[in-house]
């Protein structure tokens, strides 16, 4: 029978060559099987469905304007394609998001204000969405305007990093 060495650095345990998991029994929890990503056409189709049925019409129209597209690209270039929250870098399309610190649904006057925008990765954007749900509750716009003054970029960053680490 043929054997190979465990992939864990410094481990010299032998495992059967035919085993799919490249780690020994001691390090088998490190194995993460490859998950085939969705083909591009499926991602585009799901994005189209989201834009058409879930996103509100006004936001969809805004995010497809020339002003937003050019500002978004300029912000990504200014940030050197690096997440301003966790520091991850990527030039892959769709990995980085230009996000409104104070959501545009709360204060539309600042939707093209560079001081209200930051470049974050999709992971940090997910946690920022959780923060927004927590802070900006539905139908409480008067209180939300006051809350928007409390959550600046640094406070958002700190909250996101704490949530990711917990």
C-alpha positions as CSV (number, residue, x, y, z in Angstrom):
1,X,0.0,0.0,0.0
2,X,1.2,3.5,-0.9
3,X,1.4,6.3,1.8
4,X,1.8,10.0,1.8
5,X,2.7,12.5,4.5
6,X,0.1,14.6,6.3
7,X,-0.2,18.2,4.9
8,X,0.0,19.8,8.3
9,X,3.3,21.6,8.6
10,X,5.7,19.7,10.9
11,X,3.5,16.6,11.0
12,X,5.1,13.5,9.6
13,X,2.2,11.0,10.1
14,X,1.6,8.8,7.2
15,X,-1.9,8.4,5.6
16,X,-3.1,6.1,2.8
17,X,-2.4,7.6,-0.7
18,X,-6.0,6.9,-1.7
19,X,-7.5,9.0,1.2
20,X,-9.2,12.2,-0.1
21,X,-8.5,14.1,3.1
22,X,-4.8,15.2,2.9
23,X,-4.5,15.3,6.7
24,X,-3.9,12.6,9.3
25,X,-6.6,11.7,11.9
26,X,-5.1,14.1,14.4
27,X,-5.4,17.1,11.9
28,X,-8.4,15.9,9.9
29,X,-10.5,18.9,11.2
30,X,-8.2,21.2,9.0
31,X,-9.6,19.7,5.8
32,X,-12.0,21.9,3.9
33,X,-13.2,20.2,0.8
34,X,-13.4,22.3,-2.4
35,X,-16.8,23.8,-3.0
36,X,-17.3,24.6,-6.7
37,X,-18.4,28.3,-7.0
38,X,-21.6,29.2,-8.8
39,X,-21.0,29.9,-12.5
40,X,-20.9,33.5,-13.5
41,X,-24.3,33.4,-15.3
42,X,-26.0,32.1,-12.2
43,X,-24.5,34.9,-10.1
44,X,-25.6,37.5,-12.7
45,X,-29.1,36.0,-12.8
46,X,-29.5,36.1,-9.0
47,X,-28.2,39.7,-8.9
48,X,-30.8,40.6,-11.6
49,X,-33.5,38.9,-9.6
50,X,-32.5,40.8,-6.5
51,X,-32.4,44.2,-8.3
52,X,-35.8,43.5,-9.9
53,X,-37.8,42.1,-7.0
54,X,-36.1,42.8,-3.6
55,X,-34.2,46.1,-3.9
56,X,-36.4,49.2,-3.8
57,X,-36.7,50.9,-7.1
58,X,-35.2,54.2,-6.1
59,X,-32.0,52.5,-4.7
60,X,-31.7,50.4,-7.8
61,X,-31.9,53.4,-10.0
62,X,-29.3,55.3,-7.9
63,X,-26.8,52.4,-7.9
64,X,-26.9,52.2,-11.7
65,X,-26.2,55.9,-12.4
66,X,-23.0,57.1,-14.0
67,X,-22.2,59.3,-11.0
68,X,-22.3,56.4,-8.6
69,X,-20.3,54.1,-10.9
70,X,-17.5,56.6,-11.4
71,X,-17.4,57.6,-7.7
72,X,-17.4,53.9,-6.7
73,X,-14.5,53.1,-8.9
74,X,-12.6,56.2,-7.8
75,X,-13.1,55.3,-4.1
76,X,-11.8,51.7,-4.7
77,X,-8.7,53.1,-6.5
78,X,-8.1,55.7,-3.7
79,X,-8.3,52.8,-1.2
80,X,-5.8,50.8,-3.3
81,X,-8.4,48.0,-3.6
82,X,-8.1,47.3,0.2
83,X,-10.9,46.9,2.7
84,X,-10.7,49.9,5.0
85,X,-12.0,47.8,7.9
86,X,-10.1,44.5,8.0
87,X,-7.3,45.2,5.5
88,X,-8.0,42.5,2.9
89,X,-6.9,43.4,-0.6
90,X,-8.5,42.2,-3.9
91,X,-8.9,43.4,-7.4
92,X,-11.6,40.8,-8.2
93,X,-14.8,42.4,-9.4
94,X,-17.5,42.3,-6.8
95,X,-15.2,41.5,-3.8
96,X,-15.0,45.1,-2.5
97,X,-18.1,47.2,-1.9
98,X,-18.3,51.0,-1.6
99,X,-20.6,51.4,1.4
100,X,-22.4,54.3,2.9
101,X,-21.4,54.8,6.6
102,X,-24.7,56.4,7.3
103,X,-27.1,54.4,5.1
104,X,-28.5,56.3,2.1
105,X,-32.0,55.4,3.1
106,X,-31.4,57.4,6.4
107,X,-29.8,60.5,4.9
108,X,-30.1,60.8,1.1
109,X,-28.3,64.2,1.1
110,X,-25.0,62.4,1.8
111,X,-25.4,59.6,-0.8
112,X,-22.6,61.0,-3.0
113,X,-20.5,62.5,-0.1
114,X,-17.0,61.0,-0.1
115,X,-16.8,61.5,3.7
116,X,-19.8,59.2,4.1
117,X,-18.3,56.4,1.9
118,X,-15.7,53.7,2.6
119,X,-14.5,50.7,0.8
120,X,-15.1,47.4,2.6
121,X,-15.0,43.7,1.6
122,X,-18.2,41.6,1.3
123,X,-17.5,39.9,4.7
124,X,-17.2,43.3,6.5
125,X,-20.3,44.5,4.6
126,X,-22.3,41.6,5.9
127,X,-21.4,42.6,9.5
128,X,-22.1,46.2,8.7
129,X,-25.6,45.1,7.6
130,X,-26.1,43.4,10.9
131,X,-25.1,46.6,12.7
132,X,-27.5,48.7,10.6
133,X,-30.4,46.3,11.4
134,X,-29.5,46.7,15.1
135,X,-29.1,50.5,15.0
136,X,-31.6,51.6,12.3
137,X,-34.9,50.0,13.1
138,X,-37.7,50.2,10.6
139,X,-40.1,53.1,10.8
140,X,-38.0,55.1,13.4
141,X,-36.5,57.7,11.1
142,X,-36.4,60.5,13.7
143,X,-34.4,58.4,16.1
144,X,-32.3,57.0,13.2
145,X,-31.1,60.4,12.2
146,X,-29.8,60.9,15.8
147,X,-28.3,57.4,15.8
148,X,-26.5,58.2,12.5
149,X,-24.5,60.9,14.3
150,X,-23.2,58.3,16.9
151,X,-21.9,55.7,14.4
152,X,-18.9,57.1,12.6
153,X,-16.4,55.1,10.5
154,X,-14.1,54.2,13.4
155,X,-17.0,53.0,15.6
156,X,-18.4,50.9,12.7
157,X,-15.0,49.4,12.1
158,X,-14.5,48.6,15.8
159,X,-17.9,47.0,16.0
160,X,-17.4,44.9,12.8
161,X,-14.0,43.6,13.9
162,X,-15.4,42.7,17.4
163,X,-18.2,40.8,15.8
164,X,-15.9,38.9,13.4
165,X,-13.6,37.9,16.2
166,X,-16.4,36.7,18.5
